């Protein structure tokens, strides 16, 4: 008799309160954005922001080079000079002729103002003065052009001729590069050029800086392919980077691309169920009730995900287990998460 009473008590303690409703226990997941940004890599080379082949505008014998290779030179400082004797003589002769013609022209113009000179003489004097003025200015410019000055703050990269060499007008004598932050140049194929609107970021990596990635800024993209059918990108290096990479260094540039097309989301394929001719998922509301919603599935991935093109937004909560036994508006209980002390959910 005592055993019977004990069993009755045990049964009474283990039972649920009369009228209690057992809620379906389901797994709840959050909708995530599909895919990750695409990245592509291309080898690049560091280029000076400005590189100039300095040349004289006139020809002559190279007299002096004022700066050595690798030397820093301020903007406006002299770089090289020609033997200017002949140009100086031409300028002095032009100046003397200019002064003579100017004095004669001023005399004729004064007579014309007093009515003592003809209009023809006045025009001849005026045009003659304009002509000799232009000749005089040209001779002075040629004399000034016997010297090359630094176009910007920078360095002498290469000296192409030695003093006493006869050089022609426009023949490069020195190669100079600017001291400002350099650029990185890469070449991309046409398949990436047509997708350039997706470019979202650029990073450079150098062998001498292991693990360091330098953010770059796009400066220009060549609109025309070169002989190798590649398009040139010029990328700016941060001016505050120290030390600055030097022109000629090799690097690897990573281009981060935004996903193309409309934003898509991904859900576990087990969250999908058919409702007639519709494909749906269960949306879990704040009050733990579920409602069905039609979605448009773009494709199924091999990893068990379904890419959804319409009907869902990232961040929404959906049911991902037991979807075929739920009813519209039914209240559910979320499956408890696995604690650190219950690895594998075995307890």
VOTOR-188181 format. One line per field, with one value per residue (C-alpha): chain; x, z, y; residue in three letters. Coordinates in pm, 1 decimal. Layout:
% VOTOR-188181
kette c(A | ...)
x c(X | ...)
z c(Z | ...)
y c(Y | ...)
rest c(ALA | ...)
END
This chain:
% VOTOR-188181
kette c(A | A | A | A | A | A | A | A | A | A | A | A | A | A | A | A | A | A | A | A | A | A | A | A | A | A | A | A | A | A | A | A | A | A | A | A | A | A | A | A | A | A | A | A | A | A | A | A | A | A | A | A | A | A | A | A | A | A | A | A | A | A | A | A | A | A | A | A | A | A | A | A | A | A | A | A | A | A | A | A | A | A | A | A | A | A | A | A | A | A | A | A | A | A | A | A | A | A | A | A | A | A | A | A | A | A | A | A | A | A | A | A | A | A | A | A | A | A | A | A | A | A | A | A | A | A | A | A | A | A | A | A | A | A | A | A | A | A | A | A | A | A | A | A | A | A | A | A | A | A | A | A | A | A | A | A | A | A | A | A | A | A | A | A | A | A | A | A | A | A | A | A | A | A | A | A | A | A | A | A | A | A | A | A | A | A | A | A | A | A | A | A | A | A | A | A | A | A | A | A | A | A | A | A | A | A | A | A | A | A | A | A | A | A | A | A | A | A | A | A | A | A | A | A | A | A | A | A | A | A | A | A | A | A | A | A | A | A | A | A | A | A | A | A | A | A | A | A | A | A | A | A | A | A | A | A | A | A | A | A | A | A | A | A | A | A | A | A | A | A | A | A | A | A | A | A | A | A | A | A | A | A | A | A | A | A | A | A | A | A | A | A | A | A | A | A | A | A | A | A | A | A | A | A | A | A | A | A | A | A | A | A | A | A | A | A | A | A | A | A | A | A | A | A | A | A | A | A | A | A | A | A | A | A | A | A | A | A | A | A | A | A | A | A | A | A | A)
x c(0.0 | 285.9 | 446.1 | 124.3 | 102.2 | 464.0 | 408.5 | 97.6 | 287.7 | 567.0 | 325.4 | 149.4 | 472.2 | 600.0 | 283.5 | 219.7 | -46.5 | -386.9 | -466.7 | -100.0 | -17.5 | 305.7 | 464.0 | 652.0 | 1024.8 | 1194.9 | 1529.2 | 1531.8 | 1799.6 | 1866.3 | 1869.9 | 2217.3 | 2351.3 | 2469.2 | 2825.1 | 3143.7 | 3324.1 | 3523.4 | 3895.9 | 4147.6 | 4524.2 | 4767.1 | 5141.7 | 5234.9 | 5531.9 | 5597.1 | 5625.7 | 5717.7 | 5418.6 | 5601.8 | 5895.1 | 6046.4 | 6320.6 | 6472.0 | 6600.3 | 6720.2 | 6494.8 | 6805.9 | 7109.9 | 7471.0 | 7764.8 | 7683.8 | 7891.0 | 7783.4 | 7559.6 | 7482.2 | 7334.5 | 7450.5 | 7238.4 | 7030.0 | 7069.2 | 6764.4 | 6695.7 | 6446.8 | 6202.0 | 6355.2 | 6716.5 | 6949.7 | 7013.7 | 7237.2 | 7368.2 | 7499.4 | 7788.4 | 7586.9 | 7849.8 | 7689.4 | 7339.9 | 7463.9 | 7620.9 | 7297.7 | 7100.5 | 7337.5 | 7319.1 | 6940.4 | 6926.9 | 7140.7 | 6927.4 | 6612.5 | 6728.3 | 6818.6 | 6488.3 | 6290.3 | 6452.9 | 6388.3 | 6026.7 | 5960.2 | 6100.0 | 5874.4 | 5569.6 | 5637.3 | 5662.4 | 5340.3 | 5166.4 | 5278.9 | 5163.8 | 5519.3 | 5525.3 | 5311.4 | 5080.9 | 5295.8 | 5607.4 | 5415.8 | 5295.6 | 5644.0 | 5794.8 | 5526.6 | 5549.8 | 5929.1 | 5925.7 | 5694.2 | 5922.3 | 6244.7 | 6073.1 | 5975.8 | 6328.7 | 6479.4 | 6247.6 | 6326.7 | 6700.5 | 6654.2 | 6440.5 | 6703.5 | 6968.9 | 6749.4 | 6688.4 | 7057.4 | 6981.8 | 6752.6 | 6580.3 | 6412.6 | 6035.6 | 5943.6 | 6097.1 | 6256.8 | 6560.6 | 6794.0 | 6734.9 | 6974.9 | 7233.1 | 7232.1 | 7526.8 | 7853.9 | 7982.5 | 8142.0 | 7890.5 | 7705.4 | 7332.7 | 7043.4 | 6725.8 | 6477.8 | 6737.9 | 6695.2 | 6994.3 | 6866.1 | 6580.5 | 6424.3 | 6146.4 | 5927.3 | 5964.9 | 5590.8 | 5415.5 | 5464.9 | 5205.3 | 5160.5 | 5088.3 | 4909.0 | 4766.0 | 4430.9 | 4266.4 | 3953.1 | 3740.1 | 3811.8 | 3806.3 | 3440.5 | 3360.3 | 3554.3 | 3235.7 | 3251.3 | 3598.2 | 3555.3 | 3906.0 | 4273.8 | 4555.6 | 4925.8 | 5158.0 | 5539.2 | 5784.1 | 5987.0 | 5672.1 | 5542.3 | 5178.0 | 5132.5 | 4868.1 | 4876.6 | 4547.0 | 4561.3 | 4351.4 | 4250.5 | 4388.3 | 4323.1 | 4227.6 | 4353.2 | 4054.2 | 4259.5 | 4432.4 | 4806.6 | 4981.1 | 4921.0 | 4546.1 | 4576.1 | 4442.1 | 4666.5 | 4554.3 | 4745.3 | 4696.9 | 4808.5 | 5008.7 | 4921.7 | 5145.0 | 5196.5 | 5330.1 | 5680.1 | 5901.3 | 5764.6 | 5823.1 | 6074.4 | 6012.8 | 6094.4 | 5984.7 | 5756.6 | 5434.9 | 5115.1 | 4788.6 | 4456.6 | 4135.6 | 3823.7 | 3505.8 | 3148.2 | 2901.4 | 2732.5 | 2357.4 | 2080.4 | 2141.2 | 2058.8 | 2022.0 | 2085.2 | 1891.7 | 1932.5 | 1754.4 | 1571.1 | 1382.2 | 1191.2 | 857.0 | 595.6 | 251.3 | 70.0 | 266.9 | 448.6 | 785.2 | 767.0 | 946.9 | 811.9 | 879.8 | 905.7 | 751.0 | 842.2 | 556.5 | 697.2 | 412.1 | 493.8 | 356.1 | 434.1 | 590.8 | 651.3 | 1009.8 | 1182.3 | 1470.1 | 1748.6 | 1958.9 | 2064.8 | 2426.0 | 2621.8 | 2672.1 | 2300.0 | 2211.0 | 1939.9 | 2003.7 | 1685.1 | 1632.7 | 1307.1 | 1078.6 | 1332.1 | 1558.3 | 1880.9 | 1822.2 | 1477.8 | 1420.9 | 1302.8 | 1227.8 | 1486.4 | 1359.9 | 1025.0 | 880.4 | 638.8 | 443.5 | 369.7 | 47.4 | -19.2 | -15.5 | 102.9 | 319.9 | 658.1 | 937.0 | 1296.1 | 1540.8 | 1777.2 | 2134.2 | 2419.8 | 2609.8 | 2987.1 | 2943.8 | 2720.2 | 2936.4 | 2748.8 | 2411.0 | 2425.6 | 2284.1)
z c(0.0 | 82.4 | -257.3 | -438.2 | -252.0 | -336.0 | -707.6 | -701.1 | -543.0 | -797.3 | -1087.5 | -945.5 | -906.3 | -1261.5 | -1444.7 | -1597.5 | -1450.5 | -1586.7 | -1892.3 | -1974.5 | -2350.9 | -2474.8 | -2729.4 | -3029.3 | -2971.6 | -3286.7 | -3387.2 | -3455.4 | -3680.8 | -3801.4 | -4174.7 | -4293.9 | -4599.6 | -4873.2 | -4992.1 | -4898.9 | -5085.3 | -5383.9 | -5388.5 | -5672.7 | -5662.4 | -5913.2 | -5899.6 | -5893.7 | -5899.6 | -5703.7 | -5926.4 | -5839.2 | -5822.9 | -6074.9 | -6295.0 | -6540.6 | -6798.4 | -6762.8 | -7088.8 | -7222.8 | -7458.8 | -7655.5 | -7769.4 | -7669.7 | -7472.4 | -7125.8 | -6884.2 | -6534.3 | -6353.3 | -6007.8 | -5845.5 | -5816.5 | -5847.2 | -5534.2 | -5413.7 | -5282.3 | -5463.6 | -5377.0 | -5631.0 | -5839.7 | -5763.5 | -6067.8 | -6197.8 | -6502.4 | -6725.9 | -7080.5 | -7200.2 | -7250.6 | -7420.0 | -7764.9 | -7625.4 | -7406.7 | -7708.0 | -7906.0 | -7619.0 | -7590.1 | -7964.9 | -7960.6 | -7665.0 | -7844.4 | -8157.1 | -7947.5 | -7779.3 | -8115.1 | -8284.0 | -7977.7 | -7970.6 | -8344.1 | -8312.3 | -8020.0 | -8223.2 | -8522.6 | -8296.6 | -8135.2 | -8478.4 | -8584.9 | -8275.5 | -8380.3 | -8738.7 | -8874.0 | -8980.2 | -9223.4 | -9116.3 | -9319.9 | -9124.6 | -8798.4 | -8884.7 | -8998.3 | -8670.0 | -8457.4 | -8630.9 | -8630.5 | -8254.3 | -8205.4 | -8418.5 | -8239.3 | -7900.3 | -7985.3 | -8108.3 | -7791.1 | -7564.5 | -7757.7 | -7713.4 | -7340.4 | -7315.3 | -7498.2 | -7258.7 | -6961.6 | -7121.6 | -7097.2 | -6739.5 | -6610.1 | -6274.7 | -6052.2 | -6125.4 | -5776.7 | -5449.5 | -5525.9 | -5610.3 | -5903.4 | -6015.2 | -6307.8 | -6484.3 | -6856.6 | -6977.4 | -6841.1 | -6869.6 | -7202.0 | -7394.6 | -7676.4 | -7630.0 | -7853.6 | -7766.0 | -7594.8 | -7528.5 | -7169.7 | -6948.9 | -6605.0 | -6471.5 | -6156.4 | -5933.5 | -5680.6 | -5306.4 | -5241.8 | -5163.5 | -5452.9 | -5648.8 | -5718.3 | -6072.8 | -6162.3 | -6484.0 | -6493.5 | -6772.2 | -6954.7 | -6752.8 | -6439.4 | -6614.6 | -6714.5 | -6345.9 | -6213.8 | -6063.5 | -5806.5 | -5681.8 | -5315.4 | -5171.4 | -5245.9 | -5027.7 | -5090.7 | -4927.8 | -4937.3 | -4861.8 | -4628.9 | -4420.5 | -4331.3 | -4228.7 | -4295.4 | -4545.7 | -4670.8 | -4776.2 | -5116.9 | -5291.9 | -5656.0 | -5857.5 | -6216.5 | -6450.1 | -6805.9 | -7044.5 | -7318.1 | -7309.7 | -7366.9 | -7616.7 | -7385.9 | -7366.4 | -7002.5 | -6832.6 | -6601.5 | -6252.5 | -6051.8 | -5675.2 | -5421.0 | -5110.7 | -4781.6 | -4739.8 | -4367.4 | -4423.4 | -4282.6 | -4430.4 | -4776.6 | -5036.2 | -5301.1 | -5677.6 | -5839.7 | -5548.3 | -5628.4 | -5438.1 | -5446.3 | -5461.9 | -5342.9 | -5485.7 | -5272.7 | -5483.1 | -5374.8 | -5458.9 | -5788.5 | -5837.9 | -5578.9 | -5218.9 | -5143.7 | -4824.5 | -4741.3 | -4520.8 | -4438.5 | -4704.4 | -4426.8 | -4346.6 | -4677.3 | -4719.9 | -4994.8 | -4948.9 | -5265.4 | -5550.0 | -5315.8 | -5144.1 | -4791.2 | -4460.7 | -4109.0 | -3962.4 | -3583.4 | -3434.0 | -3108.9 | -2929.8 | -3046.8 | -3293.9 | -3647.3 | -3977.7 | -4322.0 | -4587.2 | -4953.9 | -5075.6 | -5411.6 | -5411.2 | -5655.4 | -5611.1 | -5367.6 | -5252.6 | -5196.7 | -4831.2 | -4757.1 | -4796.9 | -5013.7 | -5168.6 | -5144.7 | -5388.0 | -5249.6 | -4950.0 | -4667.6 | -4515.4 | -4324.6 | -3949.6 | -3955.5 | -3743.0 | -3912.2 | -3806.7 | -3929.7 | -3781.6 | -3773.1 | -4036.1 | -4175.7 | -3849.2 | -3771.5 | -3830.2 | -3909.8 | -3594.3 | -3373.3 | -3076.8 | -3053.1 | -2801.4 | -2921.5 | -2885.6 | -2594.9 | -2692.5 | -2607.8 | -2297.8 | -2253.0 | -2000.8 | -2233.9 | -2542.3 | -2814.3 | -2640.6 | -2487.2 | -2145.7)
y c(0.0 | 235.3 | 163.4 | 256.3 | 587.2 | 667.8 | 604.7 | 818.6 | 1104.7 | 1079.4 | 1084.4 | 1385.5 | 1582.8 | 1517.0 | 1615.9 | 1963.4 | 2188.0 | 2112.9 | 2329.8 | 2417.3 | 2437.7 | 2289.8 | 2533.2 | 2398.1 | 2435.9 | 2567.6 | 2711.0 | 3085.1 | 3239.5 | 3592.8 | 3666.7 | 3766.8 | 3947.7 | 3713.6 | 3711.1 | 3898.1 | 4178.0 | 4052.8 | 4120.2 | 4107.7 | 4155.9 | 4305.5 | 4373.7 | 4739.2 | 4971.4 | 5290.8 | 5598.6 | 5955.6 | 6188.4 | 6408.7 | 6311.2 | 6559.4 | 6526.7 | 6873.8 | 7025.3 | 7359.8 | 7554.7 | 7655.3 | 7461.1 | 7511.2 | 7379.5 | 7248.4 | 7458.2 | 7354.3 | 7105.3 | 7239.3 | 6925.1 | 6567.1 | 6253.5 | 6195.7 | 6555.5 | 6741.2 | 7069.8 | 7342.2 | 7476.3 | 7756.4 | 7665.5 | 7634.8 | 7284.3 | 7336.5 | 7615.7 | 7652.4 | 7863.4 | 8184.3 | 8407.0 | 8405.7 | 8457.5 | 8743.9 | 8916.9 | 8874.7 | 9024.6 | 9321.8 | 9386.6 | 9362.9 | 9602.6 | 9861.9 | 9840.1 | 9859.6 | 10181.0 | 10338.5 | 10249.3 | 10354.2 | 10698.9 | 10747.3 | 10629.4 | 10863.0 | 11155.7 | 11077.1 | 11033.5 | 11372.8 | 11536.9 | 11367.6 | 11503.4 | 11855.3 | 11794.8 | 11791.6 | 11422.0 | 11227.6 | 10944.5 | 10705.1 | 10803.6 | 10767.0 | 10414.7 | 10314.1 | 10433.8 | 10265.1 | 9926.5 | 9943.0 | 9994.1 | 9693.9 | 9477.1 | 9567.9 | 9531.1 | 9172.4 | 9099.5 | 9244.8 | 9042.3 | 8723.6 | 8774.4 | 8828.5 | 8512.5 | 8308.3 | 8432.7 | 8332.1 | 7991.8 | 7906.0 | 7801.9 | 7523.0 | 7572.8 | 7314.4 | 7305.3 | 7172.5 | 7056.5 | 6723.6 | 6516.2 | 6474.6 | 6118.4 | 6094.6 | 6308.6 | 6236.9 | 6452.1 | 6584.9 | 6942.8 | 7048.2 | 6836.6 | 7012.8 | 6961.7 | 7058.5 | 7243.6 | 7011.9 | 6740.7 | 6606.1 | 6681.7 | 6575.8 | 6364.1 | 6506.9 | 6369.9 | 6547.4 | 6497.6 | 6470.9 | 6142.8 | 5898.7 | 5706.9 | 5338.0 | 5230.7 | 4907.7 | 4766.8 | 4588.9 | 4384.8 | 4492.3 | 4247.6 | 4453.6 | 4791.0 | 4746.0 | 4677.3 | 4978.1 | 5126.3 | 4842.2 | 4945.1 | 5034.7 | 5041.4 | 4988.9 | 4855.0 | 4798.8 | 4546.1 | 4556.2 | 4276.1 | 4499.0 | 4574.3 | 4225.7 | 4228.5 | 4600.5 | 4712.3 | 5071.5 | 5232.4 | 5400.0 | 5664.3 | 5634.4 | 5927.5 | 5830.2 | 5546.6 | 5551.5 | 5546.9 | 5378.7 | 5041.7 | 5020.9 | 4795.3 | 4496.9 | 4569.3 | 4675.3 | 4987.9 | 5190.3 | 5294.8 | 5556.2 | 5530.9 | 5789.9 | 5697.4 | 5877.3 | 6184.2 | 6115.4 | 5763.3 | 5717.8 | 5607.1 | 5680.0 | 5406.3 | 5508.8 | 5518.9 | 5187.4 | 4966.0 | 4672.9 | 4610.5 | 4404.5 | 4600.0 | 4457.2 | 4603.4 | 4556.2 | 4547.3 | 4605.4 | 4324.5 | 4402.4 | 4419.2 | 4447.1 | 4346.1 | 3982.7 | 3782.8 | 3420.0 | 3177.7 | 2809.0 | 2603.3 | 2412.0 | 2733.6 | 2713.0 | 2540.5 | 2526.9 | 2677.9 | 2579.7 | 2735.1 | 2974.0 | 2935.6 | 3074.9 | 3113.0 | 3159.9 | 3504.9 | 3508.3 | 3821.0 | 3993.0 | 3813.9 | 3476.2 | 3415.3 | 3308.1 | 3435.9 | 3301.9 | 3520.3 | 3448.1 | 3480.9 | 3463.3 | 3218.4 | 3305.4 | 2992.8 | 2721.6 | 2707.8 | 2387.3 | 2481.4 | 2448.4 | 2815.7 | 2964.8 | 3306.2 | 3512.7 | 3799.3 | 3939.7 | 3903.8 | 3923.5 | 4183.9 | 4136.5 | 4126.6 | 3964.9 | 3650.9 | 3331.9 | 2973.9 | 2722.8 | 2394.9 | 2217.8 | 2451.5 | 2189.2 | 2144.5 | 2509.5 | 2699.7 | 3064.2 | 3277.7 | 2992.6 | 3079.3 | 2908.2 | 2867.3 | 2925.3 | 2640.4 | 2721.5 | 2796.9 | 2562.1 | 2673.0 | 2654.3 | 2371.7 | 2171.0 | 2137.6 | 1951.2 | 1995.0 | 1646.7 | 1739.8)
rest c(UNK | UNK | UNK | UNK | UNK | UNK | UNK | UNK | UNK | UNK | UNK | UNK | UNK | UNK | UNK | UNK | UNK | UNK | UNK | UNK | UNK | UNK | UNK | UNK | UNK | UNK | UNK | UNK | UNK | UNK | UNK | UNK | UNK | UNK | UNK | UNK | UNK | UNK | UNK | UNK | UNK | UNK | UNK | UNK | UNK | UNK | UNK | UNK | UNK | UNK | UNK | UNK | UNK | UNK | UNK | UNK | UNK | UNK | UNK | UNK | UNK | UNK | UNK | UNK | UNK | UNK | UNK | UNK | UNK | UNK | UNK | UNK | UNK | UNK | UNK | UNK | UNK | UNK | UNK | UNK | UNK | UNK | UNK | UNK | UNK | UNK | UNK | UNK | UNK | UNK | UNK | UNK | UNK | UNK | UNK | UNK | UNK | UNK | UNK | UNK | UNK | UNK | UNK | UNK | UNK | UNK | UNK | UNK | UNK | UNK | UNK | UNK | UNK | UNK | UNK | UNK | UNK | UNK | UNK | UNK | UNK | UNK | UNK | UNK | UNK | UNK | UNK | UNK | UNK | UNK | UNK | UNK | UNK | UNK | UNK | UNK | UNK | UNK | UNK | UNK | UNK | UNK | UNK | UNK | UNK | UNK | UNK | UNK | UNK | UNK | UNK | UNK | UNK | UNK | UNK | UNK | UNK | UNK | UNK | UNK | UNK | UNK | UNK | UNK | UNK | UNK | UNK | UNK | UNK | UNK | UNK | UNK | UNK | UNK | UNK | UNK | UNK | UNK | UNK | UNK | UNK | UNK | UNK | UNK | UNK | UNK | UNK | UNK | UNK | UNK | UNK | UNK | UNK | UNK | UNK | UNK | UNK | UNK | UNK | UNK | UNK | UNK | UNK | UNK | UNK | UNK | UNK | UNK | UNK | UNK | UNK | UNK | UNK | UNK | UNK | UNK | UNK | UNK | UNK | UNK | UNK | UNK | UNK | UNK | UNK | UNK | UNK | UNK | UNK | UNK | UNK | UNK | UNK | UNK | UNK | UNK | UNK | UNK | UNK | UNK | UNK | UNK | UNK | UNK | UNK | UNK | UNK | UNK | UNK | UNK | UNK | UNK | UNK | UNK | UNK | UNK | UNK | UNK | UNK | UNK | UNK | UNK | UNK | UNK | UNK | UNK | UNK | UNK | UNK | UNK | UNK | UNK | UNK | UNK | UNK | UNK | UNK | UNK | UNK | UNK | UNK | UNK | UNK | UNK | UNK | UNK | UNK | UNK | UNK | UNK | UNK | UNK | UNK | UNK | UNK | UNK | UNK | UNK | UNK | UNK | UNK | UNK | UNK | UNK | UNK | UNK | UNK | UNK | UNK | UNK | UNK | UNK | UNK | UNK | UNK | UNK | UNK | UNK | UNK | UNK | UNK | UNK | UNK | UNK | UNK | UNK | UNK | UNK | UNK | UNK | UNK | UNK | UNK | UNK | UNK | UNK | UNK | UNK | UNK | UNK | UNK | UNK | UNK | UNK | UNK | UNK | UNK)
END
